[in-house]
């Protein structure tokens, strides 16, 4: 008789975990499964008894593509699971705040993606890697990507034919903008005059807004504008942008609720102004960021806008040189949106400050909980948490926490 296993929970990468522990790809809690166990893992589990939360994956690339690890789970399950991940991370530090309803971005709303491309004898293949594989799966008809990006896949494939080496693999960062696709390519052939000419011609032919190659902007057909609130911004090539407009709006709504009627706001890890520029409609903003190019884009956008309060910028490495208590003394509210590692040094000085309100945005439940604990230990209350799922069908989770000084 074939031995079976019952999945007890999901791991942080979305794999099912049975007692042992035994890991099984694309399984759900409560499911009874069977399969060959190799080094504690069942690579191709057979579902003996499925979960009621299991659904038929709505994408034809599901079996070969590694892009969506939770496409087999119902929307309700994914929403509850992501909320519970954040809840459990906070509970481990003794924190039990109120949770607002999770906001999930719709299908085909991803406006930025990093695609892989490789040349072949019959043309280039462009898409995502398969699970634990170097093979690239073409993703035409993808349920995740915005239709504008899907429409650009043939052009990106031709671009790979022009600029990929025979054995190399391109990394293509593609972003939807108001002027067309903003394309940043890494690991392409070294630039020379002929290649640069061919790439510039390709940009015009395909209608790309901007094309950058191996860190160098080749040409700009039309500035690739992004809208942050009512403000038009042209971010530097390849710079960070929230994955979906719906997700960005959900994060901004939560941050705005926390900041409230504050008149002096500091935006830490401000980027190109995702929060700073919309908040400048009602408050004076000091935007701090380690990347000078992004702050230059923010400052230019502010100068070209009307009706905003004063915005100042400061280039500063907040990991090595955080704003200190005396720097923070003039602010009524702070917004902090650090990378996945969190911002322990900056959180320490924020915790010691008298800033009345803090909106903490995070893409990592573990570091979010750690930093939340540091603030609470210093006298802040964690009022509520907003979970935002803009990386639909993945295990990636974003959250915003509302903190006020007791």
C-alpha positions, 0 to 999 in steps of 0.5 A: 500500500502506498504511504500517504501524508497529510499536509498540515500547513504552508511554508513561507515559499508556498510549499505544503508541509507534512509531518517529518517535515516533508515538503510538497510543491503546490499542496494545501493544508488538509490535503492527503498526498502520496509520492516519492520522498527524496531528501525530505521533499515530494517533487511531484505529489499525487493528490489523494484527497484534495482540499476544498480550497483547491481550484483549477489553475486559470492559466495554461502555463501553470504546469511549466511556469514557476511564476505563480506558486499559489495559483491552485488555491482559492482567492479566499484561501490566499487572502486568509493565508497571507493575513495569517502569516502577518498575524503570526509574525506579530503574535510571535512578538506578543502583538495582536493589532486589529487587521483591516480587510486585505486588499488584493490586486486584480488579475492582469494588473502587474505593470512591471516584471522582470522577464528572462529571454534566450535566443534560439534557432527559431527565435527567442523565448521570453518569459519566466523560469520554470520551478527550480529550472533554468528552462524559460516558459513563454508566458503569452496569455499570462494571467498576471501581467498587464495586457500592455506588457503581454502585447509587447512580448513579440517586440521584446522577443525580437529585441532579444534576437538582436542583443542576446548572445548565443549562450547568454540569457537576458534579464528584461525589466519591463514597466508599463508607463503612460507613454509605452513600455519602459525597457531595461535590459541586463546581460546583453551583448556589449554595446558597439556602434552597430548594436547601438544603432540597431537598438535605437531603431528597434525602440522606434519600431516597437514604440518603446518609451525608453530603452536602457542596455547594460546600465546605459540609456540607449534612447528615449522616444517619449518620457516614460511617465508614472503618476503618483497621485496627481503628479507626473514623474519620470523615474530613472531607468530600472528604478523601483515601482510598486507592482500594480496601480491598485496595490499602490493605491491601497498602500497610499490610502492606508498611509494617508489615513495614518498621516492624517492632518499632519503638517510636517512629514518625513518620508524615509526610503522615499524612492521617486515619491510614491508617498511623498508627492501625493501627501504633499497636497496637504503637508510639507514633506522631507523626502530621504533616500539613498539613491540620488537619481530617484530623488532628482526625479522626485524633485523635478516632478515637484517643481513642475507641479502646482498646488503642492506644499513644500517638498525637500529632499536629502540623499542619505544612507539610512542604514549607516546614517539614520536620521537621529532624534534631533533630526526627527523633532520637527515632524508630526508624522513619519512614513518609512518603506524600507527594503525586505531587510527592514531598517533596524537602525532607523527604527531605533532612532524613530522609536526614541523620537517624539514623532506622533504618528508613524506609517510603516510599509513593509514587504517582509512580515518577519522584519515588519514584526521585529520593527513593530516590536521595537516601536511598541517597546518604546511607547508606540501603539500598533493600532491596525495593520493593512495587508496588501496583496499586489503580488497575486498568486505568489507568497509575497506579502505587503503590509502597512502598520499604523503607530501612534505615540502613547 
